[in-house]
């Protein structure tokens, strides 16, 4: 969007010695002509930009001029990362700070940019939780978030079934997944995830957290969830699938389980695959979604169970 590019251009020049149009074009991924058009638009909006030709020249802001964005506090600047993500600021106890940051950001923008930002806010909404589910109560999330953001160790009381355990952790990050919050932290020599709704108590300690060098939260989370999915897949079976069932396989059994090579299609387009699923009863429930688009080849017990389930369904609907 042009409004975001104009803001980016203005902030790149603010407080700096200036920059050539060619360099700005390269950094913004646009043409030099577009840079000059954007400069003209900012000048028309009251931003004191000017250009100098010759060696050492370029596009500059008037010395001493700064946008109102420089008046934002550290907390408000951090809260900008939460704008447009419903519920996250509330869960983290940053709703008021985020509202102030948004007001300052909008007030600092020239009128053309402000109109574009308001349009996005009015016409774009992100509904984080999945269908038929609600966000879980965040519980001790505010205290956990404080430990994560300030880099301090944390002692929690964690519910595991009917019992509770106490853990002293080195927090590494927070993940919001479909409306559910998870704390990623080091316990002794292991990196683990803890569902925040199961944290019954949380106390932020004074000592700094020990954080592995170059820890990548997003990368760790992706690998951890994939490894968890793979660990559940212990039941082997072999099936034939119609073309429609083969296309639907990832949505029925999951992306990880569906990462299998198919045989060459037969005359009707059906393929044979070797699958590993959670358990026979889980496989039965999943395969019923395919209707007449699946034939179980092995094991015989699953083939028999699917046949009997189909017969019961047919009798009920006769």
Secondary structure, DSSP 8 states (H G I E B T S, - for coil): -HHHHHHHHHHHHTTS--B-HHHHHHHHTS-HHHHHHHHHHHHHTT--EEEE-STT-EEEE-TT---GGGG--HHHHHHGGGTT-TTHHHHTT-HHHHHHHHHHHHHHS-HHHHHHHHHHHHH-----S-TT------TTHHHHHHHHHHTEEEEEEEEETTEEEEEEEEEEEEEEETTEEEEEEEETTEEEEEEGGGEEEEEEEEEE----TT--HHHHHHHHHHHHHHHH--EEEEEEE-HHHHHHHHHHH-TTTT--------TTS-EEEEEEES-HHHHHHHHHTTGGGEEEEE-HHHHHHHHHHHHHHHHHT-
